[in-house]
Amino acid sequence: MLIASLLPLLERYSLGFDLVAGPDGTVTLTVIPRNAEGKTHSLETGETRPISITATASEIDAELARGADGALGQLITTRKTLADQIAQQREATEAARAASAEAAKAKAASAPNRSSSAGSAPASPAPSAPPAEATSDEPASLW
């Protein structure tokens, strides 16, 4: 029952477990996702955050028996969905970077052609240049 509930997490992570007996017959089950061996992606901080359930042993068993409809199943599904969204965002970011780099290369390649035709236009002074009446021995005034 426990392993079947955790199969969606096992597809992406290596898992560690911690069981601690608490007061009044409660048990805390902590599931710790880790980077699986052979996986090439790096895990985000949110992906490696432990999942803890504290209840009586029978309540934990009943919750795990609910499978994907239980709290653990829903949490696993949500984390998997978020991890997939993160992966899609990374792919989109890489594609945008590649497109931006290609656009910059194309712009750089066409820039010499434009500068020769625009060379006859009068040059305007740089916006940070001091006024023409300013001398080198006194600072420029704002008034």
Phi and psi in radians as a Rosetta constraint file:
Dihedral C 1 N 2 CA 2 C 2 CIRCULARHARMONIC -1.154 0.35
Dihedral N 2 CA 2 C 2 N 3 CIRCULARHARMONIC -0.825 0.35
Dihedral C 2 N 3 CA 3 C 3 CIRCULARHARMONIC -1.151 0.35
Dihedral N 3 CA 3 C 3 N 4 CIRCULARHARMONIC -0.719 0.35
Dihedral C 3 N 4 CA 4 C 4 CIRCULARHARMONIC -1.079 0.35
Dihedral N 4 CA 4 C 4 N 5 CIRCULARHARMONIC -0.644 0.35
Dihedral C 4 N 5 CA 5 C 5 CIRCULARHARMONIC -1.196 0.35
Dihedral N 5 CA 5 C 5 N 6 CIRCULARHARMONIC -0.484 0.35
Dihedral C 5 N 6 CA 6 C 6 CIRCULARHARMONIC -1.677 0.35
Dihedral N 6 CA 6 C 6 N 7 CIRCULARHARMONIC -0.031 0.35
Dihedral C 6 N 7 CA 7 C 7 CIRCULARHARMONIC -0.936 0.35
Dihedral N 7 CA 7 C 7 N 8 CIRCULARHARMONIC -0.719 0.35
Dihedral C 7 N 8 CA 8 C 8 CIRCULARHARMONIC -1.059 0.35
Dihedral N 8 CA 8 C 8 N 9 CIRCULARHARMONIC -0.613 0.35
Dihedral C 8 N 9 CA 9 C 9 CIRCULARHARMONIC -1.266 0.35
Dihedral N 9 CA 9 C 9 N 10 CIRCULARHARMONIC -0.626 0.35
Dihedral C 9 N 10 CA 10 C 10 CIRCULARHARMONIC -1.163 0.35
Dihedral N 10 CA 10 C 10 N 11 CIRCULARHARMONIC -0.377 0.35
Dihedral C 10 N 11 CA 11 C 11 CIRCULARHARMONIC -1.145 0.35
Dihedral N 11 CA 11 C 11 N 12 CIRCULARHARMONIC -0.498 0.35
Dihedral C 11 N 12 CA 12 C 12 CIRCULARHARMONIC -1.970 0.35
Dihedral N 12 CA 12 C 12 N 13 CIRCULARHARMONIC -0.503 0.35
Dihedral C 12 N 13 CA 13 C 13 CIRCULARHARMONIC -2.246 0.35
Dihedral N 13 CA 13 C 13 N 14 CIRCULARHARMONIC 2.833 0.35
Dihedral C 13 N 14 CA 14 C 14 CIRCULARHARMONIC -1.640 0.35
Dihedral N 14 CA 14 C 14 N 15 CIRCULARHARMONIC 2.445 0.35
Dihedral C 14 N 15 CA 15 C 15 CIRCULARHARMONIC -2.043 0.35
Dihedral N 15 CA 15 C 15 N 16 CIRCULARHARMONIC 2.463 0.35
Dihedral C 15 N 16 CA 16 C 16 CIRCULARHARMONIC -1.995 0.35
Dihedral N 16 CA 16 C 16 N 17 CIRCULARHARMONIC 2.624 0.35
Dihedral C 16 N 17 CA 17 C 17 CIRCULARHARMONIC -2.194 0.35
Dihedral N 17 CA 17 C 17 N 18 CIRCULARHARMONIC 2.600 0.35
Dihedral C 17 N 18 CA 18 C 18 CIRCULARHARMONIC -2.427 0.35
Dihedral N 18 CA 18 C 18 N 19 CIRCULARHARMONIC 2.196 0.35
Dihedral C 18 N 19 CA 19 C 19 CIRCULARHARMONIC -2.044 0.35
Dihedral N 19 CA 19 C 19 N 20 CIRCULARHARMONIC 2.238 0.35
Dihedral C 19 N 20 CA 20 C 20 CIRCULARHARMONIC -2.298 0.35
Dihedral N 20 CA 20 C 20 N 21 CIRCULARHARMONIC 2.235 0.35
Dihedral C 20 N 21 CA 21 C 21 CIRCULARHARMONIC -1.391 0.35
Dihedral N 21 CA 21 C 21 N 22 CIRCULARHARMONIC 2.326 0.35
Dihedral C 21 N 22 CA 22 C 22 CIRCULARHARMONIC -1.971 0.35
Dihedral N 22 CA 22 C 22 N 23 CIRCULARHARMONIC -3.053 0.35
Dihedral C 22 N 23 CA 23 C 23 CIRCULARHARMONIC -1.227 0.35
Dihedral N 23 CA 23 C 23 N 24 CIRCULARHARMONIC 2.715 0.35
Dihedral C 23 N 24 CA 24 C 24 CIRCULARHARMONIC 1.038 0.35
Dihedral N 24 CA 24 C 24 N 25 CIRCULARHARMONIC 0.574 0.35
Dihedral C 24 N 25 CA 25 C 25 CIRCULARHARMONIC 1.317 0.35
Dihedral N 25 CA 25 C 25 N 26 CIRCULARHARMONIC 0.268 0.35
Dihedral C 25 N 26 CA 26 C 26 CIRCULARHARMONIC -1.488 0.35
Dihedral N 26 CA 26 C 26 N 27 CIRCULARHARMONIC 2.763 0.35
Dihedral C 26 N 27 CA 27 C 27 CIRCULARHARMONIC -2.326 0.35
Dihedral N 27 CA 27 C 27 N 28 CIRCULARHARMONIC 2.438 0.35
Dihedral C 27 N 28 CA 28 C 28 CIRCULARHARMONIC -1.927 0.35
Dihedral N 28 CA 28 C 28 N 29 CIRCULARHARMONIC 2.075 0.35
Dihedral C 28 N 29 CA 29 C 29 CIRCULARHARMONIC -1.800 0.35
Dihedral N 29 CA 29 C 29 N 30 CIRCULARHARMONIC 2.134 0.35
Dihedral C 29 N 30 CA 30 C 30 CIRCULARHARMONIC -2.041 0.35
Dihedral N 30 CA 30 C 30 N 31 CIRCULARHARMONIC 2.202 0.35
Dihedral C 30 N 31 CA 31 C 31 CIRCULARHARMONIC -1.882 0.35
Dihedral N 31 CA 31 C 31 N 32 CIRCULARHARMONIC 2.173 0.35
Dihedral C 31 N 32 CA 32 C 32 CIRCULARHARMONIC -1.996 0.35
Dihedral N 32 CA 32 C 32 N 33 CIRCULARHARMONIC 1.848 0.35
Dihedral C 32 N 33 CA 33 C 33 CIRCULARHARMONIC -1.258 0.35
Dihedral N 33 CA 33 C 33 N 34 CIRCULARHARMONIC 2.398 0.35
Dihedral C 33 N 34 CA 34 C 34 CIRCULARHARMONIC -2.306 0.35
Dihedral N 34 CA 34 C 34 N 35 CIRCULARHARMONIC 2.880 0.35
Dihedral C 34 N 35 CA 35 C 35 CIRCULARHARMONIC -1.192 0.35
Dihedral N 35 CA 35 C 35 N 36 CIRCULARHARMONIC 2.177 0.35
Dihedral C 35 N 36 CA 36 C 36 CIRCULARHARMONIC -1.284 0.35
Dihedral N 36 CA 36 C 36 N 37 CIRCULARHARMONIC 2.530 0.35
Dihedral C 36 N 37 CA 37 C 37 CIRCULARHARMONIC -1.109 0.35
Dihedral N 37 CA 37 C 37 N 38 CIRCULARHARMONIC 2.409 0.35
Dihedral C 37 N 38 CA 38 C 38 CIRCULARHARMONIC 1.501 0.35
Dihedral N 38 CA 38 C 38 N 39 CIRCULARHARMONIC -0.131 0.35
Dihedral C 38 N 39 CA 39 C 39 CIRCULARHARMONIC -1.452 0.35
Dihedral N 39 CA 39 C 39 N 40 CIRCULARHARMONIC 2.401 0.35
Dihedral C 39 N 40 CA 40 C 40 CIRCULARHARMONIC -1.589 0.35
Dihedral N 40 CA 40 C 40 N 41 CIRCULARHARMONIC -0.362 0.35
Dihedral C 40 N 41 CA 41 C 41 CIRCULARHARMONIC -1.420 0.35
Dihedral N 41 CA 41 C 41 N 42 CIRCULARHARMONIC 2.641 0.35
Dihedral C 41 N 42 CA 42 C 42 CIRCULARHARMONIC -1.668 0.35
Dihedral N 42 CA 42 C 42 N 43 CIRCULARHARMONIC 2.545 0.35
Dihedral C 42 N 43 CA 43 C 43 CIRCULARHARMONIC -1.520 0.35
Dihedral N 43 CA 43 C 43 N 44 CIRCULARHARMONIC 2.480 0.35
Dihedral C 43 N 44 CA 44 C 44 CIRCULARHARMONIC -1.343 0.35
Dihedral N 44 CA 44 C 44 N 45 CIRCULARHARMONIC 2.793 0.35
Dihedral C 44 N 45 CA 45 C 45 CIRCULARHARMONIC -1.026 0.35
Dihedral N 45 CA 45 C 45 N 46 CIRCULARHARMONIC -0.727 0.35
Dihedral C 45 N 46 CA 46 C 46 CIRCULARHARMONIC -1.135 0.35
Dihedral N 46 CA 46 C 46 N 47 CIRCULARHARMONIC -0.513 0.35
Dihedral C 46 N 47 CA 47 C 47 CIRCULARHARMONIC -1.259 0.35
Dihedral N 47 CA 47 C 47 N 48 CIRCULARHARMONIC -0.514 0.35
Dihedral C 47 N 48 CA 48 C 48 CIRCULARHARMONIC -1.665 0.35
Dihedral N 48 CA 48 C 48 N 49 CIRCULARHARMONIC 0.087 0.35
Dihedral C 48 N 49 CA 49 C 49 CIRCULARHARMONIC -1.208 0.35
Dihedral N 49 CA 49 C 49 N 50 CIRCULARHARMONIC 2.271 0.35
Dihedral C 49 N 50 CA 50 C 50 CIRCULARHARMONIC -1.113 0.35
Dihedral N 50 CA 50 C 50 N 51 CIRCULARHARMONIC 2.647 0.35
Dihedral C 50 N 51 CA 51 C 51 CIRCULARHARMONIC -1.888 0.35
Dihedral N 51 CA 51 C 51 N 52 CIRCULARHARMONIC 2.131 0.35
Dihedral C 51 N 52 CA 52 C 52 CIRCULARHARMONIC -2.091 0.35
Dihedral N 52 CA 52 C 52 N 53 CIRCULARHARMONIC 2.412 0.35
Dihedral C 52 N 53 CA 53 C 53 CIRCULARHARMONIC -2.223 0.35
Dihedral N 53 CA 53 C 53 N 54 CIRCULARHARMONIC 2.186 0.35
Dihedral C 53 N 54 CA 54 C 54 CIRCULARHARMONIC -2.094 0.35
Dihedral N 54 CA 54 C 54 N 55 CIRCULARHARMONIC 2.094 0.35
Dihedral C 54 N 55 CA 55 C 55 CIRCULARHARMONIC -2.950 0.35
Dihedral N 55 CA 55 C 55 N 56 CIRCULARHARMONIC -3.077 0.35
Dihedral C 55 N 56 CA 56 C 56 CIRCULARHARMONIC -1.295 0.35
Dihedral N 56 CA 56 C 56 N 57 CIRCULARHARMONIC 2.811 0.35
Dihedral C 56 N 57 CA 57 C 57 CIRCULARHARMONIC -1.030 0.35
Dihedral N 57 CA 57 C 57 N 58 CIRCULARHARMONIC -0.721 0.35
Dihedral C 57 N 58 CA 58 C 58 CIRCULARHARMONIC -1.191 0.35
Dihedral N 58 CA 58 C 58 N 59 CIRCULARHARMONIC -0.620 0.35
Dihedral C 58 N 59 CA 59 C 59 CIRCULARHARMONIC -1.173 0.35
Dihedral N 59 CA 59 C 59 N 60 CIRCULARHARMONIC -0.700 0.35
Dihedral C 59 N 60 CA 60 C 60 CIRCULARHARMONIC -1.135 0.35
Dihedral N 60 CA 60 C 60 N 61 CIRCULARHARMONIC -0.763 0.35
Dihedral C 60 N 61 CA 61 C 61 CIRCULARHARMONIC -1.054 0.35
Dihedral N 61 CA 61 C 61 N 62 CIRCULARHARMONIC -0.735 0.35
Dihedral C 61 N 62 CA 62 C 62 CIRCULARHARMONIC -1.149 0.35
Dihedral N 62 CA 62 C 62 N 63 CIRCULARHARMONIC -0.703 0.35
Dihedral C 62 N 63 CA 63 C 63 CIRCULARHARMONIC -1.158 0.35
Dihedral N 63 CA 63 C 63 N 64 CIRCULARHARMONIC -0.743 0.35
Dihedral C 63 N 64 CA 64 C 64 CIRCULARHARMONIC -1.172 0.35
Dihedral N 64 CA 64 C 64 N 65 CIRCULARHARMONIC -0.540 0.35
Dihedral C 64 N 65 CA 65 C 65 CIRCULARHARMONIC -1.177 0.35
Dihedral N 65 CA 65 C 65 N 66 CIRCULARHARMONIC -0.400 0.35
Dihedral C 65 N 66 CA 66 C 66 CIRCULARHARMONIC -1.240 0.35
Dihedral N 66 CA 66 C 66 N 67 CIRCULARHARMONIC -0.239 0.35
Dihedral C 66 N 67 CA 67 C 67 CIRCULARHARMONIC 1.100 0.35
Dihedral N 67 CA 67 C 67 N 68 CIRCULARHARMONIC -2.261 0.35
Dihedral C 67 N 68 CA 68 C 68 CIRCULARHARMONIC -1.169 0.35
Dihedral N 68 CA 68 C 68 N 69 CIRCULARHARMONIC -0.363 0.35
Dihedral C 68 N 69 CA 69 C 69 CIRCULARHARMONIC -1.447 0.35
Dihedral N 69 CA 69 C 69 N 70 CIRCULARHARMONIC -0.270 0.35
Dihedral C 69 N 70 CA 70 C 70 CIRCULARHARMONIC -1.381 0.35
Dihedral N 70 CA 70 C 70 N 71 CIRCULARHARMONIC 3.011 0.35
Dihedral C 70 N 71 CA 71 C 71 CIRCULARHARMONIC -1.072 0.35
Dihedral N 71 CA 71 C 71 N 72 CIRCULARHARMONIC -0.761 0.35
Dihedral C 71 N 72 CA 72 C 72 CIRCULARHARMONIC -1.138 0.35
Dihedral N 72 CA 72 C 72 N 73 CIRCULARHARMONIC -0.738 0.35
Dihedral C 72 N 73 CA 73 C 73 CIRCULARHARMONIC -1.082 0.35
Dihedral N 73 CA 73 C 73 N 74 CIRCULARHARMONIC -0.735 0.35
Dihedral C 73 N 74 CA 74 C 74 CIRCULARHARMONIC -1.165 0.35
Dihedral N 74 CA 74 C 74 N 75 CIRCULARHARMONIC -0.696 0.35
Dihedral C 74 N 75 CA 75 C 75 CIRCULARHARMONIC -1.130 0.35
Dihedral N 75 CA 75 C 75 N 76 CIRCULARHARMONIC -0.731 0.35
Dihedral C 75 N 76 CA 76 C 76 CIRCULARHARMONIC -1.098 0.35
Dihedral N 76 CA 76 C 76 N 77 CIRCULARHARMONIC -0.768 0.35
Dihedral C 76 N 77 CA 77 C 77 CIRCULARHARMONIC -1.082 0.35
Dihedral N 77 CA 77 C 77 N 78 CIRCULARHARMONIC -0.746 0.35
Dihedral C 77 N 78 CA 78 C 78 CIRCULARHARMONIC -1.110 0.35
Dihedral N 78 CA 78 C 78 N 79 CIRCULARHARMONIC -0.779 0.35
Dihedral C 78 N 79 CA 79 C 79 CIRCULARHARMONIC -1.114 0.35
Dihedral N 79 CA 79 C 79 N 80 CIRCULARHARMONIC -0.697 0.35
Dihedral C 79 N 80 CA 80 C 80 CIRCULARHARMONIC -1.123 0.35
Dihedral N 80 CA 80 C 80 N 81 CIRCULARHARMONIC -0.733 0.35
Dihedral C 80 N 81 CA 81 C 81 CIRCULARHARMONIC -1.099 0.35
Dihedral N 81 CA 81 C 81 N 82 CIRCULARHARMONIC -0.776 0.35
Dihedral C 81 N 82 CA 82 C 82 CIRCULARHARMONIC -1.123 0.35
Dihedral N 82 CA 82 C 82 N 83 CIRCULARHARMONIC -0.708 0.35
Dihedral C 82 N 83 CA 83 C 83 CIRCULARHARMONIC -1.109 0.35
Dihedral N 83 CA 83 C 83 N 84 CIRCULARHARMONIC -0.685 0.35
Dihedral C 83 N 84 CA 84 C 84 CIRCULARHARMONIC -1.131 0.35
Dihedral N 84 CA 84 C 84 N 85 CIRCULARHARMONIC -0.697 0.35
Dihedral C 84 N 85 CA 85 C 85 CIRCULARHARMONIC -1.127 0.35
Dihedral N 85 CA 85 C 85 N 86 CIRCULARHARMONIC -0.693 0.35
Dihedral C 85 N 86 CA 86 C 86 CIRCULARHARMONIC -1.092 0.35
Dihedral N 86 CA 86 C 86 N 87 CIRCULARHARMONIC -0.764 0.35
Dihedral C 86 N 87 CA 87 C 87 CIRCULARHARMONIC -1.086 0.35
Dihedral N 87 CA 87 C 87 N 88 CIRCULARHARMONIC -0.723 0.35
Dihedral C 87 N 88 CA 88 C 88 CIRCULARHARMONIC -1.136 0.35
Dihedral N 88 CA 88 C 88 N 89 CIRCULARHARMONIC -0.682 0.35
Dihedral C 88 N 89 CA 89 C 89 CIRCULARHARMONIC -1.113 0.35
Dihedral N 89 CA 89 C 89 N 90 CIRCULARHARMONIC -0.722 0.35
Dihedral C 89 N 90 CA 90 C 90 CIRCULARHARMONIC -1.061 0.35
Dihedral N 90 CA 90 C 90 N 91 CIRCULARHARMONIC -0.785 0.35
Dihedral C 90 N 91 CA 91 C 91 CIRCULARHARMONIC -1.083 0.35
Dihedral N 91 CA 91 C 91 N 92 CIRCULARHARMONIC -0.753 0.35
Dihedral C 91 N 92 CA 92 C 92 CIRCULARHARMONIC -1.133 0.35
Dihedral N 92 CA 92 C 92 N 93 CIRCULARHARMONIC -0.679 0.35
Dihedral C 92 N 93 CA 93 C 93 CIRCULARHARMONIC -1.125 0.35
Dihedral N 93 CA 93 C 93 N 94 CIRCULARHARMONIC -0.781 0.35
Dihedral C 93 N 94 CA 94 C 94 CIRCULARHARMONIC -1.105 0.35
Dihedral N 94 CA 94 C 94 N 95 CIRCULARHARMONIC -0.711 0.35
Dihedral C 94 N 95 CA 95 C 95 CIRCULARHARMONIC -1.131 0.35
Dihedral N 95 CA 95 C 95 N 96 CIRCULARHARMONIC -0.694 0.35
Dihedral C 95 N 96 CA 96 C 96 CIRCULARHARMONIC -1.162 0.35
Dihedral N 96 CA 96 C 96 N 97 CIRCULARHARMONIC -0.692 0.35
Dihedral C 96 N 97 CA 97 C 97 CIRCULARHARMONIC -1.090 0.35
Dihedral N 97 CA 97 C 97 N 98 CIRCULARHARMONIC -0.763 0.35
Dihedral C 97 N 98 CA 98 C 98 CIRCULARHARMONIC -1.109 0.35
Dihedral N 98 CA 98 C 98 N 99 CIRCULARHARMONIC -0.737 0.35
Dihedral C 98 N 99 CA 99 C 99 CIRCULARHARMONIC -1.144 0.35
Dihedral N 99 CA 99 C 99 N 100 CIRCULARHARMONIC -0.686 0.35
Dihedral C 99 N 100 CA 100 C 100 CIRCULARHARMONIC -1.138 0.35
Dihedral N 100 CA 100 C 100 N 101 CIRCULARHARMONIC -0.721 0.35
Dihedral C 100 N 101 CA 101 C 101 CIRCULARHARMONIC -1.126 0.35
Dihedral N 101 CA 101 C 101 N 102 CIRCULARHARMONIC -0.710 0.35
Dihedral C 101 N 102 CA 102 C 102 CIRCULARHARMONIC -1.130 0.35
Dihedral N 102 CA 102 C 102 N 103 CIRCULARHARMONIC -0.712 0.35
Dihedral C 102 N 103 CA 103 C 103 CIRCULARHARMONIC -1.142 0.35
Dihedral N 103 CA 103 C 103 N 104 CIRCULARHARMONIC -0.680 0.35
Dihedral C 103 N 104 CA 104 C 104 CIRCULARHARMONIC -1.149 0.35
Dihedral N 104 CA 104 C 104 N 105 CIRCULARHARMONIC -0.691 0.35
Dihedral C 104 N 105 CA 105 C 105 CIRCULARHARMONIC -1.117 0.35
Dihedral N 105 CA 105 C 105 N 106 CIRCULARHARMONIC -0.756 0.35
Dihedral C 105 N 106 CA 106 C 106 CIRCULARHARMONIC -1.142 0.35
Dihedral N 106 CA 106 C 106 N 107 CIRCULARHARMONIC -0.686 0.35
Dihedral C 106 N 107 CA 107 C 107 CIRCULARHARMONIC -1.173 0.35
Dihedral N 107 CA 107 C 107 N 108 CIRCULARHARMONIC -0.715 0.35
Dihedral C 107 N 108 CA 108 C 108 CIRCULARHARMONIC -1.143 0.35
Dihedral N 108 CA 108 C 108 N 109 CIRCULARHARMONIC -0.641 0.35
Dihedral C 108 N 109 CA 109 C 109 CIRCULARHARMONIC -1.206 0.35
Dihedral N 109 CA 109 C 109 N 110 CIRCULARHARMONIC -0.588 0.35
Dihedral C 109 N 110 CA 110 C 110 CIRCULARHARMONIC -1.569 0.35
Dihedral N 110 CA 110 C 110 N 111 CIRCULARHARMONIC -0.179 0.35
Dihedral C 110 N 111 CA 111 C 111 CIRCULARHARMONIC -1.101 0.35
Dihedral N 111 CA 111 C 111 N 112 CIRCULARHARMONIC -0.750 0.35
Dihedral C 111 N 112 CA 112 C 112 CIRCULARHARMONIC -1.071 0.35
Dihedral N 112 CA 112 C 112 N 113 CIRCULARHARMONIC -0.585 0.35
Dihedral C 112 N 113 CA 113 C 113 CIRCULARHARMONIC -1.151 0.35
Dihedral N 113 CA 113 C 113 N 114 CIRCULARHARMONIC -0.678 0.35
Dihedral C 113 N 114 CA 114 C 114 CIRCULARHARMONIC -1.296 0.35
Dihedral N 114 CA 114 C 114 N 115 CIRCULARHARMONIC -0.616 0.35
Dihedral C 114 N 115 CA 115 C 115 CIRCULARHARMONIC -1.188 0.35
Dihedral N 115 CA 115 C 115 N 116 CIRCULARHARMONIC -0.538 0.35
Dihedral C 115 N 116 CA 116 C 116 CIRCULARHARMONIC -1.248 0.35
Dihedral N 116 CA 116 C 116 N 117 CIRCULARHARMONIC -0.599 0.35
Dihedral C 116 N 117 CA 117 C 117 CIRCULARHARMONIC -1.420 0.35
Dihedral N 117 CA 117 C 117 N 118 CIRCULARHARMONIC -0.446 0.35
Dihedral C 117 N 118 CA 118 C 118 CIRCULARHARMONIC -1.640 0.35
Dihedral N 118 CA 118 C 118 N 119 CIRCULARHARMONIC 0.090 0.35
Dihedral C 118 N 119 CA 119 C 119 CIRCULARHARMONIC -1.201 0.35
Dihedral N 119 CA 119 C 119 N 120 CIRCULARHARMONIC -0.372 0.35
Dihedral C 119 N 120 CA 120 C 120 CIRCULARHARMONIC -1.449 0.35
Dihedral N 120 CA 120 C 120 N 121 CIRCULARHARMONIC -0.201 0.35
Dihedral C 120 N 121 CA 121 C 121 CIRCULARHARMONIC -1.252 0.35
Dihedral N 121 CA 121 C 121 N 122 CIRCULARHARMONIC 2.513 0.35
Dihedral C 121 N 122 CA 122 C 122 CIRCULARHARMONIC -1.168 0.35
Dihedral N 122 CA 122 C 122 N 123 CIRCULARHARMONIC 2.454 0.35
Dihedral C 122 N 123 CA 123 C 123 CIRCULARHARMONIC -1.419 0.35
Dihedral N 123 CA 123 C 123 N 124 CIRCULARHARMONIC 2.343 0.35
Dihedral C 123 N 124 CA 124 C 124 CIRCULARHARMONIC -1.654 0.35
Dihedral N 124 CA 124 C 124 N 125 CIRCULARHARMONIC 2.607 0.35
Dihedral C 124 N 125 CA 125 C 125 CIRCULARHARMONIC -1.155 0.35
Dihedral N 125 CA 125 C 125 N 126 CIRCULARHARMONIC 2.657 0.35
Dihedral C 125 N 126 CA 126 C 126 CIRCULARHARMONIC -1.116 0.35
Dihedral N 126 CA 126 C 126 N 127 CIRCULARHARMONIC 2.491 0.35
Dihedral C 126 N 127 CA 127 C 127 CIRCULARHARMONIC -1.127 0.35
Dihedral N 127 CA 127 C 127 N 128 CIRCULARHARMONIC -0.374 0.35
Dihedral C 127 N 128 CA 128 C 128 CIRCULARHARMONIC -1.686 0.35
Dihedral N 128 CA 128 C 128 N 129 CIRCULARHARMONIC 0.104 0.35
Dihedral C 128 N 129 CA 129 C 129 CIRCULARHARMONIC -1.279 0.35
Dihedral N 129 CA 129 C 129 N 130 CIRCULARHARMONIC 2.523 0.35
Dihedral C 129 N 130 CA 130 C 130 CIRCULARHARMONIC -1.228 0.35
Dihedral N 130 CA 130 C 130 N 131 CIRCULARHARMONIC 2.770 0.35
Dihedral C 130 N 131 CA 131 C 131 CIRCULARHARMONIC -1.087 0.35
Dihedral N 131 CA 131 C 131 N 132 CIRCULARHARMONIC 2.728 0.35
Dihedral C 131 N 132 CA 132 C 132 CIRCULARHARMONIC -1.103 0.35
Dihedral N 132 CA 132 C 132 N 133 CIRCULARHARMONIC -0.552 0.35
Dihedral C 132 N 133 CA 133 C 133 CIRCULARHARMONIC -1.417 0.35
Dihedral N 133 CA 133 C 133 N 134 CIRCULARHARMONIC -0.096 0.35
Dihedral C 133 N 134 CA 134 C 134 CIRCULARHARMONIC -1.306 0.35
Dihedral N 134 CA 134 C 134 N 135 CIRCULARHARMONIC 2.451 0.35
Dihedral C 134 N 135 CA 135 C 135 CIRCULARHARMONIC -1.812 0.35
Dihedral N 135 CA 135 C 135 N 136 CIRCULARHARMONIC 2.807 0.35
Dihedral C 135 N 136 CA 136 C 136 CIRCULARHARMONIC -1.248 0.35
Dihedral N 136 CA 136 C 136 N 137 CIRCULARHARMONIC -0.355 0.35
Dihedral C 136 N 137 CA 137 C 137 CIRCULARHARMONIC -1.617 0.35
Dihedral N 137 CA 137 C 137 N 138 CIRCULARHARMONIC -0.037 0.35
Dihedral C 137 N 138 CA 138 C 138 CIRCULARHARMONIC -2.314 0.35
Dihedral N 138 CA 138 C 138 N 139 CIRCULARHARMONIC 2.522 0.35
Dihedral C 138 N 139 CA 139 C 139 CIRCULARHARMONIC -1.231 0.35
Dihedral N 139 CA 139 C 139 N 140 CIRCULARHARMONIC 2.679 0.35
Dihedral C 139 N 140 CA 140 C 140 CIRCULARHARMONIC -1.241 0.35
Dihedral N 140 CA 140 C 140 N 141 CIRCULARHARMONIC 2.479 0.35
Dihedral C 140 N 141 CA 141 C 141 CIRCULARHARMONIC -1.703 0.35
Dihedral N 141 CA 141 C 141 N 142 CIRCULARHARMONIC 2.582 0.35
Dihedral C 141 N 142 CA 142 C 142 CIRCULARHARMONIC -1.526 0.35
Dihedral N 142 CA 142 C 142 N 143 CIRCULARHARMONIC -0.184 0.35
